[in-house]
Amino acid sequence: MTGAQQLFGSAAGVVIAANATSLPFPTFAQVTPESWRRVSAPPEFEVEFWSNGTVDLTFAELFGGALQPLVMADNAITSIANGSDTFTKVAHGLLTGDGPVRATTSGTLPAGLEIDVDYWVIKLTNDTLKLASSFELAIAGTPIDITTDGTGTMTLVDTADTSRIHWNSHGLLGDAADGAISLTNVLGYVVGSRHHAREIVLAVKATLSDTVGVYVKAFPVMGT
């Protein structure tokens, strides 16, 4: 759903997976995460699609994301491109949202980063990544502005609080055999919750004929 726009419900955020064909989702567009840890778990979720153009939807699935502890091997960065805020480490094994991580160095860190400060990963490819200053900004794909390459060898290390998003399927929206459905009008789904413990974001994976003028809203239905 690359290029899709989002509107958000009042109680939870929606993540739109970009070019996602399998879990874990590789990249994200925007997100407004909220925690449900202090309220009763929602029994159902409502998801709405609509478009101001002629767009067909042929598949959609709803996921809930929960953070789980992650033990991360140290990643020695092999190259830094400050012009694009990009770090290279072949087979780094990291995913968008991983963190907090910290940067150590045998020399000086790239300008924009600091020692003993928490960062979160934005995965670009299996070999490249960017860093964000918060979990929310990592999910939104907003990196820290790196203005120098630094010196020496920079290494990303985990902390006692490092976590990774694990996605639980709340099920298909509609039927897997549904054909092309026009989104010229609002198309709404309600799906029951099966996995809700500690979830902080919702994700919608969908196949669209186009992404221009597409809007998606997802939110929990807290019951009566």
RODO-648493 format. One record per atom (N, C-alpha, C): y, z, x; residue in one letter. Coordinates in steps of 0.05 Angstrom, whole numbers, plus 5000, padded with zeros to 4 digits. Layout:
YZXA
...
% end
This chain:
497650005016M
500050005000M
502550005017M
502449865039T
504749855057T
507249765042T
509449915046G
511949845034G
512349965007G
510350094995A
510750214969A
512850434969A
514150474947Q
516050684944Q
514850904928Q
515851154931Q
514651374917Q
516751544902Q
515951644879L
517351854866L
515552104865L
516752334865F
515052574868F
515252754844F
512952884837G
512953084817G
514153344828G
514553534811S
515953774819S
514153974834S
511553944831A
509754144841A
508154064865A
508153804872A
506553714894A
507553454905A
506853394929G
507653134941G
505452934939G
506252684942V
504352464943V
504652314969V
502452264982V
502352105006V
501251834999V
502551625008I
501551355003I
500351255029I
497751195028A
496351105052A
497050815057A
497850765081A
498650485089A
496250355102A
495350125091N
493049975102N
490550145105N
490250335087A
487850515089A
485450385076A
483350355091T
480850255080T
478650465081T
479050675097S
477050885099S
478351135109S
477151365104L
478151615113L
477351665142L
478951805158P
481551915151P
483651695151P
485651735134F
487751535132F
489151505159F
489651265168P
490851225194P
493851275196P
495351195175T
498251225176T
499151295148T
501651385146F
502751465121F
505551365117F
506351345092A
509151285087A
510651555084A
511651615060Q
513151865057Q
511452085043Q
512352325046V
510952555034V
512852785029V
512352925008T
513753175003T
511653384998T
510653515019P
508453695016P
509353965004P
507654084989E
508154344977E
505554504980E
505754764981S
503354924983S
502655034955S
500155024948W
499255144923W
497755404928W
497855514951R
496255744959R
496955994943R
499356014932R
500156254918R
500156224888R
499056004878V
498955964849V
496055894842V
495555904816S
492855834806S
492255544812S
489755484820A
489055214826A
489355034802A
490654804804P
490954624781P
488254504773P
487554504747P
485054394738P
484954094738P
487353964736E
487453674734E
489953574750E
489753314757F
492053184769F
492752934753F
495252874751E
496152634738E
497352444758E
496652194757V
497651994775V
498651764758V
501051664764E
502251444749E
503051224769E
502550974761F
503450734776F
505150574757F
507250454768W
508750264753W
510350084772W
511149854762S
512549654779S
514649514763S
516749434777N
518849264764N
518348974770N
516048914780G
515248634785G
512548584775G
511448344781T
508648274773T
506748354795T
505548584792V
503648684812V
501148774798V
498848704810D
496248774799D
495049004816D
493849194802L
492349414814L
489349374808L
487649374829T
484849334824T
483149564833T
484249764847F
482749994856F
484650214863F
483950454855A
485650684864A
483850934864A
484451104884E
482951354887E
484851574896E
484451814885L
486152044891L
484752234911L
486252324931F
485152514951F
487052754953F
485852984959G
487453224965G
487053294994G
489153365008G
488953435036G
489353725041G
487453845056A
487554125064A
487454145094A
488854335105L
488854385134L
486454555142L
485054465164Q
482854615175Q
483254635205Q
482354865218P
482754905246P
481654675263P
483054605284L
482254385302L
482354485331L
480154455345V
480054505374V
480354225387V
482454195402M
483153935413M
482853935444M
481553725454A
481353695483A
484153625494A
484753715518D
487353645530D
487553345533D
489853235527N
490352945529N
492552895550N
491752795573A
493652725594A
494852455588A
497352445583I
498752195576I
498952015600I
498151755597T
498151575619T
500651415622T
502151375600S
504651235601S
506451315578S
509051295582I
511051375562I
513151155560I
513651065536A
515750865531A
517950985514A
520051075528N
522151215513N
523651035493N
523650775499G
525050595481G
523850585453G
521250635451S
519850635425S
518650905418S
519251115435D
518351395430D
515251405430D
514051235445T
511051205444T
509751325469T
507551465465F
505851575486F
503151435486F
502151375509T
499551245511T
497451425524T
495151445512K
492751575523K
490351445510K
488751295526V
486551155515V
484551345501V
483851275477A
481951435461A
482851725459A
485351765450H
486352035448H
485052205427H
483852075406G
482352225386G
483952385367G
486552335365L
488352485348L
489052335323L
489752475302L
490452355276L
493252445267L
494552295251T
497152375240T
496952635226T
498752815233G
498753085221G
497553295238G
495953215259D
494753415277D
496953575290D
496553835291G
498454005304G
498354295294G
499954465304P
501854405326P
500454365353P
501654185369V
500754155397V
503254205414V
502654255440R
504854305458R
504654115482R
506854065496A
506953885519A
507354045544A
505553995564T
505854105591T
506253875610T
507253935634T
507753725653T
507653825681T
506853645700S
506953715728S
509753655740S
511453535724G
514153465733G
516253555712G
517553355700T
519453415678T
518653265653T
518953395630L
518253275605L
520353055598L
519552855582P
521452665572P
523652805557P
526152705560A
528352825545A
527852795515A
528053025501G
527453035473G
525153225467G
523653285489L
521453475487L
522053725503L
520853955496E
521354205510E
518654345514E
518554505535I
516254675540I
516054895519I
513654975511D
513155195492D
514455145464D
514554895456V
515554815430V
513254665415V
512954715389D
510854595374D
511554315365D
509554135366Y
509853855357Y
507453775341Y
507753555325W
505653455309W
505353155314W
502853055312V
502152785320V
502652585298V
503752355306I
503752105290I
502051905304I
499751845292K
497851655305K
498851375299K
499051215321L
499650925318L
497050765320L
495650795342T
493050665346T
491250865359T
488750785365N
486950965379N
487851045407N
489850885417D
490750935445D
493651025446D
495151015424T
497951075425T
498751265402T
500951415407L
501851605387L
504751665391L
505951795371K
508651905373K
508452205366K
510652345371L
510752635364L
513052685345L
512552875327A
514552955307A
515053255311A
517353345301S
518053625304S
517053815282S
515653695262S
514453855241S
512153705228S
510453845214F
508253725200F
509353525179F
511353605164E
512553425144E
513553165156E
514953185179L
516052945191L
513852775203L
511652895213A
509452735223A
508152575200A
507652695177I
506552555155I
508452345145I
511052395146A
513052195138A
513351975159A
512152005183G
512451805204G
515051805218G
516452035219T
519052055232T
518752185259T
518952035281P
518452155308P
520852275320P
520452435341I
522552535358I
523652305374I
526252305378D
527552095395D
527152165424D
525652005438I
525152045467I
527051865483I
528651985500T
530751825514T
530251775543T
528251915555T
527451855582T
524351865583T
523251765605D
520251765608D
519252025621D
521152185632G
520252425646G
518952355673G
517952565687T
516552515712T
513952675713T
512252605731G
509652745733G
507752665711G
505752835707T
503752785686T
504152965662T
504652855639M
504953015615M
502253035601M
501653275591T
499153325577T
499653465550T
498253375530L
498453495503L
496053695501L
496653945493V
494654155491V
494854275463V
492654395454D
492654525428D
493654805430D
493954935406T
494755215405T
492755355387T
493155615384A
491355775367A
491555685337A
493755555331D
494255475303D
493855175297D
492855025317T
492554735313T
490654675291T
491454495273S
489854425249S
489854125245S
488054035228R
487853755220R
487553735190R
488753535178I
488353485150I
485553375145I
484153505126H
481553405117H
481853325088H
480953075081W
481452965055W
479052995037W
479453095013N
477353114993N
477952924970N
476052774961S
476452584939S
476452724913S
478552674897H
478552774869H
477452554850H
476652334861G
475352134845G
477051884841G
475651674831L
476951424825L
478951454802L
481051314802L
482951294780L
482151044764L
480951094741G
479850874726G
476950824734G
476050584731D
473250504735D
473150324760D
471050354776A
470850184800A
470549884793A
469649834769A
469249554760A
471749434747A
473949594745D
476349494733D
477249234747D
478149044732G
479248804743G
482248844749G
483648624753A
486448644759A
488048754735A
489448974739I
490949104718I
493949064724I
495448964705S
498248914709S
499749184710S
501649204729L
503249444732L
506149404722L
506449204704T
509149164694T
509949394675T
508049544665N
508549784650N
507250014664N
508050254655V
506850494668V
503950514662V
502350564683L
499550604681L
498950884691L
497851054673G
497451334681G
494551404681G
493751594698Y
491051694700Y
491252004701Y
489252134690V
488852424694V
486052454705V
485852604727V
483252644739V
482852944744V
480353034739G
479753314743G
479653394772G
480253644778S
480153744805S
477453854812S
476253754834R
473753864844R
474154024870R
476153934886H
476654064911H
479654134912H
480254394911H
483054454910H
483854684929H
481954814942A
482555044959A
484354954982A
486655074984R
488455045007R
489554765010R
489354594990E
490554334992E
493554344991E
494854185008I
497754195009I
499053925003I
497453705002V
498553444995V
496553284979V
497453094964L
495852904950L
496152634964L
494052474964A
494152204975A
492952004955A
494251784952V
493251564935V
492551324952V
490051234950K
489250994964K
488850774943K
490050544946A
489950344925A
490050064937A
488949874922T
489149594929T
491049454909T
493149334920L
495249204904L
495448914912L
496248754893S
496748464900S
499348434914S
501148624912D
503748624925D
504748914925D
506648974942T
507749244944T
510749254936T
511849024929V
514649014923V
515249144896V
516949344896G
517749464870G
515549644858G
513649734874V
511549904863V
512350204866V
511950354845Y
512550644846Y
510050804839Y
509651024852V
507351194847V
508351484845V
507351624825K
507951904822K
505352054818K
504952274833A
502552444830A
503252734830A
502152884812F
502753164809F
500553314795F
500253574801P
498153734787P
498953804759P
496953804741V
497353894714V
496354184713V
498154374710M
497454654714M
496054774689M
495854624668G
494454734644G
496454874626G
495254974604T
496955104584T
496555404585T
% end
